Each structure stands twice: as structure tokens, then as C-alpha cells.
Amino acid sequence: MISLTEMAVDVLNTADGRTKTALSRTHAASWQVARAAGTAPEIGHATPPGQPARPAQPALLDPRDVPVRKPGTPEGRIALLHAVAHIELNAVDLHWDIIARFTDTPMPIGFYDDWVKSADEESKHFNLMCDCLEAAGSHYGALPAHAGMWRAAQDTATDFMGRLAVVPMVLEARGLDVTPNMIRLFKQAKATDAVAALEIIYAEEVHHVAYGSKWFHFLCGKNHLDPTPTFHSLVKRYFHGALKPPFNEEKRAEAGIPPDFYWPLAEQNTTRGVK
């Protein structure tokens, strides 16, 4: 059996979204079956690409050039599903990348269990969104997408703690803030398949944020660092802009991120929390 890092690079070097996620799920299952049997593939060492392979479509635009979505229309809801699919595909690569990129830092086997599980679930999420798009007469790649999704990975390519701080604890935590409104939007449109898919994503993303918090705190303890100021310093260094309230304080707390982590980094705003 190939090593876990070779599995990760295999996924990262696969371009087509459906093929990439099928391979991701196959490798995740191999890891999980071995772990359940009391063994595991070797972690190994492999060099991940600086940029994961991507399909020819969608066209990737500067964030300022991505057309504004109007979610109250059928076309706007398709655009929203497409954007979520793009986020999920990037998340697949981000989770396999963290497995392969930071092997010089010894980590407990549970770290790899968590990120393999996350990569597997993100693969499922991408396919759920693709299914919804196809049911609506569209497909992933039909619309332009955000070109800046991989920037956080590039910025933190040599900083393990920075990666944990920015990707799961900022970017994925933002998903906890905005997904409830998306679910309400699709409920109003009686789009039951999209609602069911988004509810699965919402429930599972809490765990992905929690894994980031868990392993960030682990490394803080290992390196005798105070987690709160360390998080603030890393986010200011690597995240471009202030955090945007309102925040889903309940789900963030469930994921292990207390308010003193994010409110000091927020845009000036009197609104507290979302329900």
C-alpha cells in the first residue's frame, strides 16, 4: 500500500473534480479500513505541488471580477450552489495538502485520522453540490469562480500553525456563519435537495473547524505558546482583511473557538452573533 502522503499527492495532482473526489474517497477508505484493523499505511514523505491540478473549467477570476449573485432568482441559486461546489473542491485539496506538507513536524496518528476524515467529507460535499447543480440543469464549471481560494495555502506553505489558524479556524469557520442563511434561502425556494445537502455540509463543517482548533491548541501547548495572542498574530500575518460579523457564536463555540479569538479581529460592528 502506498504511503498516506503519496495518497495525498495523488489527489492533489488529479484535475477533474469528480475524479479527484472519487480518488480522495478511495484513499480515505483505505486509510480508515486499515486504522479500524489496528494498522495504518506509512505516513511517509512526499512533495505536494505548489498548486493542485484543476479542470479547464471553471474560469478562475480575480474576486473583484466574479459576477455578483442574486440569490432570489433560480439563476442566482445556481450560482450560489456553484460557488459552494468550488469552495468544497478547494477544501478537498487543502485537507490533503496539510497531510502531505507538514510531515517534518511529528504529529499523533489522530491528526491524520482527522484530516483524512475531513478530506473524505469535503469530497462528499463537492459531489452533493454537483448533484444539485446537475438536477438544476447546470454543472460545475459552467460559471466562473473565485481565483483566490488557494491563496491561504500558498501564504501558509511553510507555516503549519498559520495554516491551521487561517484555513479551518477562519475560512471554514466563516462557513458556519453564512450557511444558515443559505439553508433558509433554499427552504424558501422549496429546493429540498439543496436544503438536505447544505444541512449535511453545515453539520460536518463544525467538526472540520473543531479539528483545526484542536490541533492548533496542541501545537501551542507543545511550543509553550498562549493560544489567543498566537492566533491573533497569525491571522493578522496571513489573512487579508478583517473578520466579518455577524458570527455564529454557538457553532464556533461548539467547534472550540471562543469569542476572544475572533471578535478582536472583527470589522467594527455592533451586531453580535447569528442564530
VENURQUI-V90176 format. One record per pair of residues at least 4 apart in sequence whose C-alpha atoms are under 7 Angstrom apart, sorted by the first residue. I is the first residue (numbers start at 1). J is the second residue. D is the distance in Angstrom with one decimal. If there is no record, write none. Layout:
BEGIN
i=I j=J d=D
i=I j=J d=D
END
This chain:
BEGIN
i=1 j=41 d=6.6
i=2 j=6 d=6.2
i=2 j=7 d=6.8
i=2 j=41 d=7.0
i=3 j=7 d=6.4
i=3 j=41 d=5.5
i=3 j=42 d=4.8
i=3 j=43 d=5.4
i=3 j=44 d=5.4
i=4 j=8 d=6.3
i=4 j=41 d=6.2
i=4 j=42 d=6.2
i=4 j=43 d=4.8
i=4 j=44 d=6.5
i=5 j=9 d=6.3
i=5 j=43 d=5.9
i=5 j=44 d=5.8
i=5 j=45 d=5.9
i=5 j=46 d=5.5
i=5 j=99 d=6.5
i=5 j=100 d=4.7
i=6 j=10 d=6.0
i=6 j=46 d=5.8
i=7 j=11 d=6.5
i=7 j=27 d=6.2
i=8 j=12 d=6.3
i=8 j=96 d=4.9
i=8 j=97 d=6.6
i=8 j=99 d=6.9
i=8 j=100 d=6.1
i=9 j=13 d=6.0
i=9 j=48 d=5.4
i=10 j=14 d=6.5
i=11 j=20 d=5.7
i=11 j=23 d=6.3
i=11 j=24 d=5.9
i=12 j=52 d=4.9
i=12 j=53 d=6.2
i=12 j=93 d=5.9
i=13 j=52 d=5.8
i=13 j=53 d=5.0
i=14 j=20 d=5.3
i=14 j=53 d=5.5
i=15 j=20 d=6.4
i=15 j=53 d=4.4
i=15 j=54 d=4.3
i=15 j=55 d=5.0
i=16 j=20 d=5.8
i=16 j=54 d=6.5
i=16 j=55 d=5.1
i=17 j=21 d=6.1
i=17 j=89 d=6.9
i=18 j=22 d=6.1
i=19 j=23 d=6.2
i=20 j=24 d=6.1
i=21 j=25 d=6.1
i=21 j=123 d=4.8
i=22 j=26 d=6.2
i=23 j=27 d=6.1
i=24 j=28 d=6.1
i=24 j=120 d=6.3
i=24 j=123 d=6.8
i=25 j=29 d=6.0
i=25 j=120 d=5.2
i=25 j=123 d=6.8
i=26 j=30 d=6.3
i=27 j=31 d=6.3
i=28 j=32 d=6.1
i=28 j=116 d=5.7
i=28 j=117 d=6.9
i=28 j=120 d=6.0
i=29 j=33 d=5.9
i=30 j=34 d=6.2
i=31 j=35 d=6.1
i=31 j=40 d=6.3
i=31 j=41 d=6.7
i=32 j=36 d=6.1
i=33 j=37 d=6.3
i=34 j=38 d=6.4
i=34 j=39 d=5.1
i=34 j=40 d=5.0
i=35 j=39 d=5.0
i=35 j=40 d=5.1
i=45 j=100 d=7.0
i=45 j=103 d=6.6
i=46 j=100 d=6.3
i=47 j=100 d=6.9
i=47 j=101 d=6.9
i=48 j=97 d=6.6
i=48 j=100 d=6.2
i=48 j=101 d=6.3
i=52 j=93 d=6.9
i=57 j=141 d=4.6
i=58 j=141 d=3.8
i=58 j=142 d=6.3
i=58 j=143 d=6.0
i=58 j=144 d=5.2
i=58 j=145 d=6.1
i=59 j=144 d=4.7
i=59 j=145 d=6.2
i=60 j=144 d=5.8
i=60 j=145 d=5.0
i=60 j=146 d=5.6
i=60 j=147 d=4.6
i=61 j=65 d=6.0
i=61 j=66 d=6.1
i=61 j=144 d=6.7
i=61 j=145 d=6.0
i=61 j=146 d=5.5
i=61 j=147 d=5.0
i=62 j=66 d=6.8
i=62 j=146 d=6.3
i=62 j=147 d=5.5
i=62 j=148 d=6.8
i=63 j=146 d=5.3
i=63 j=147 d=6.5
i=63 j=148 d=6.7
i=66 j=144 d=6.7
i=66 j=145 d=6.5
i=66 j=146 d=6.6
i=69 j=76 d=5.2
i=69 j=79 d=6.3
i=69 j=80 d=6.9
i=70 j=76 d=4.5
i=71 j=76 d=4.2
i=71 j=77 d=4.9
i=71 j=80 d=6.9
i=72 j=76 d=6.3
i=72 j=77 d=7.0
i=73 j=77 d=6.3
i=74 j=78 d=6.3
i=75 j=79 d=6.2
i=76 j=80 d=6.2
i=77 j=81 d=6.2
i=78 j=82 d=6.1
i=78 j=133 d=6.5
i=79 j=83 d=6.2
i=80 j=84 d=6.3
i=81 j=85 d=6.2
i=81 j=129 d=6.2
i=81 j=133 d=6.7
i=82 j=86 d=6.3
i=82 j=140 d=6.1
i=83 j=87 d=6.3
i=83 j=145 d=6.7
i=84 j=88 d=6.2
i=85 j=89 d=6.2
i=85 j=126 d=5.1
i=85 j=129 d=5.3
i=85 j=130 d=6.7
i=86 j=90 d=6.3
i=87 j=91 d=6.1
i=88 j=92 d=6.3
i=88 j=122 d=5.7
i=88 j=125 d=6.3
i=88 j=126 d=5.2
i=89 j=93 d=6.8
i=89 j=123 d=7.0
i=89 j=126 d=5.8
i=90 j=94 d=6.1
i=90 j=149 d=6.8
i=91 j=95 d=6.1
i=91 j=122 d=6.3
i=92 j=96 d=6.4
i=92 j=119 d=5.0
i=92 j=122 d=5.4
i=92 j=123 d=5.9
i=93 j=97 d=5.8
i=94 j=98 d=6.3
i=95 j=99 d=6.6
i=95 j=115 d=5.9
i=95 j=118 d=6.8
i=95 j=119 d=5.3
i=96 j=100 d=6.5
i=96 j=119 d=6.4
i=97 j=101 d=5.7
i=98 j=102 d=6.3
i=99 j=112 d=6.7
i=99 j=115 d=7.0
i=102 j=160 d=6.4
i=107 j=111 d=6.4
i=109 j=113 d=6.4
i=110 j=114 d=6.1
i=111 j=115 d=6.5
i=112 j=116 d=5.9
i=113 j=117 d=6.2
i=114 j=118 d=6.2
i=114 j=211 d=6.6
i=115 j=119 d=6.0
i=116 j=120 d=6.2
i=117 j=121 d=6.2
i=118 j=122 d=6.1
i=118 j=208 d=6.1
i=119 j=123 d=6.2
i=120 j=124 d=6.4
i=121 j=125 d=6.2
i=122 j=126 d=6.2
i=123 j=127 d=6.4
i=124 j=128 d=6.2
i=125 j=129 d=6.3
i=125 j=201 d=6.2
i=126 j=130 d=6.2
i=127 j=131 d=6.0
i=128 j=132 d=6.3
i=128 j=197 d=6.0
i=129 j=133 d=6.2
i=130 j=134 d=6.1
i=130 j=139 d=6.2
i=130 j=140 d=6.1
i=131 j=135 d=6.1
i=132 j=136 d=6.3
i=132 j=193 d=6.7
i=132 j=194 d=6.1
i=133 j=137 d=6.4
i=133 j=138 d=5.0
i=133 j=139 d=5.2
i=134 j=138 d=4.9
i=134 j=139 d=5.2
i=138 j=142 d=6.7
i=150 j=154 d=6.4
i=151 j=155 d=6.0
i=152 j=156 d=6.1
i=152 j=166 d=7.0
i=152 j=167 d=6.9
i=153 j=157 d=5.7
i=153 j=163 d=6.9
i=155 j=238 d=6.4
i=156 j=162 d=5.7
i=156 j=163 d=5.2
i=159 j=163 d=6.2
i=160 j=164 d=6.5
i=161 j=165 d=6.1
i=161 j=216 d=6.2
i=162 j=166 d=6.1
i=162 j=234 d=5.5
i=163 j=167 d=5.8
i=164 j=168 d=6.0
i=164 j=169 d=6.6
i=164 j=212 d=5.4
i=164 j=216 d=6.0
i=165 j=169 d=5.1
i=165 j=170 d=6.6
i=165 j=216 d=6.9
i=165 j=231 d=6.2
i=165 j=234 d=6.8
i=165 j=235 d=6.6
i=166 j=170 d=4.9
i=166 j=171 d=6.3
i=166 j=235 d=6.1
i=166 j=239 d=6.5
i=167 j=171 d=5.0
i=167 j=172 d=6.2
i=168 j=172 d=4.7
i=168 j=173 d=6.3
i=168 j=208 d=6.5
i=168 j=209 d=4.8
i=168 j=212 d=5.2
i=169 j=173 d=5.4
i=169 j=209 d=5.6
i=169 j=212 d=6.0
i=169 j=213 d=6.5
i=170 j=174 d=6.1
i=171 j=175 d=7.0
i=172 j=209 d=6.2
i=173 j=177 d=6.8
i=173 j=209 d=6.0
i=173 j=252 d=6.8
i=174 j=178 d=6.5
i=175 j=179 d=5.8
i=176 j=202 d=6.7
i=176 j=248 d=6.3
i=176 j=251 d=6.7
i=177 j=247 d=5.4
i=177 j=248 d=4.8
i=178 j=182 d=6.7
i=179 j=183 d=6.2
i=179 j=202 d=6.5
i=180 j=184 d=6.3
i=181 j=185 d=6.2
i=182 j=186 d=6.4
i=183 j=187 d=6.1
i=183 j=195 d=5.6
i=183 j=198 d=6.4
i=184 j=188 d=6.2
i=185 j=189 d=6.5
i=186 j=190 d=6.1
i=186 j=191 d=5.3
i=186 j=194 d=6.6
i=186 j=195 d=5.9
i=187 j=191 d=6.0
i=187 j=192 d=6.8
i=187 j=195 d=6.3
i=191 j=195 d=6.3
i=192 j=196 d=6.1
i=193 j=197 d=6.2
i=194 j=198 d=6.0
i=195 j=199 d=6.1
i=196 j=200 d=6.4
i=197 j=201 d=6.4
i=198 j=202 d=6.0
i=199 j=203 d=6.2
i=200 j=204 d=6.3
i=201 j=205 d=5.9
i=202 j=206 d=6.8
i=204 j=208 d=6.8
i=205 j=209 d=6.3
i=206 j=210 d=6.2
i=206 j=251 d=6.8
i=206 j=255 d=5.7
i=207 j=211 d=6.1
i=207 j=255 d=6.5
i=208 j=212 d=6.5
i=209 j=213 d=6.4
i=209 j=255 d=5.7
i=210 j=214 d=6.0
i=210 j=255 d=4.1
i=210 j=256 d=5.8
i=211 j=215 d=6.2
i=212 j=216 d=5.9
i=213 j=217 d=6.1
i=213 j=256 d=6.0
i=213 j=257 d=6.7
i=214 j=218 d=6.2
i=215 j=219 d=6.2
i=216 j=220 d=6.2
i=217 j=221 d=6.1
i=217 j=227 d=6.3
i=218 j=222 d=6.2
i=219 j=223 d=6.0
i=220 j=224 d=5.8
i=220 j=225 d=4.7
i=220 j=226 d=6.5
i=220 j=227 d=5.9
i=221 j=225 d=6.1
i=225 j=230 d=6.9
i=226 j=230 d=6.1
i=227 j=231 d=5.9
i=228 j=232 d=6.3
i=228 j=261 d=5.8
i=229 j=233 d=6.1
i=230 j=234 d=6.2
i=231 j=235 d=6.1
i=232 j=236 d=6.1
i=232 j=261 d=7.0
i=233 j=237 d=6.2
i=234 j=238 d=6.1
i=235 j=239 d=5.1
i=242 j=265 d=5.9
i=242 j=266 d=5.3
i=242 j=267 d=5.5
i=243 j=265 d=5.8
i=243 j=266 d=4.4
i=243 j=267 d=6.0
i=244 j=266 d=5.7
i=244 j=267 d=5.8
i=245 j=266 d=6.6
i=246 j=271 d=6.0
i=246 j=272 d=5.8
i=246 j=273 d=5.0
i=246 j=274 d=5.9
i=247 j=272 d=6.9
i=247 j=273 d=4.5
i=247 j=274 d=5.7
i=248 j=252 d=6.1
i=248 j=273 d=5.3
i=248 j=274 d=4.8
i=248 j=275 d=6.6
i=249 j=253 d=6.0
i=249 j=273 d=5.5
i=249 j=274 d=6.9
i=250 j=254 d=6.3
i=251 j=255 d=6.2
i=252 j=256 d=6.4
i=252 j=257 d=5.3
i=252 j=258 d=6.9
i=253 j=257 d=5.1
i=253 j=258 d=5.5
i=257 j=261 d=6.6
i=259 j=263 d=5.8
i=260 j=264 d=6.5
i=262 j=266 d=6.4
END
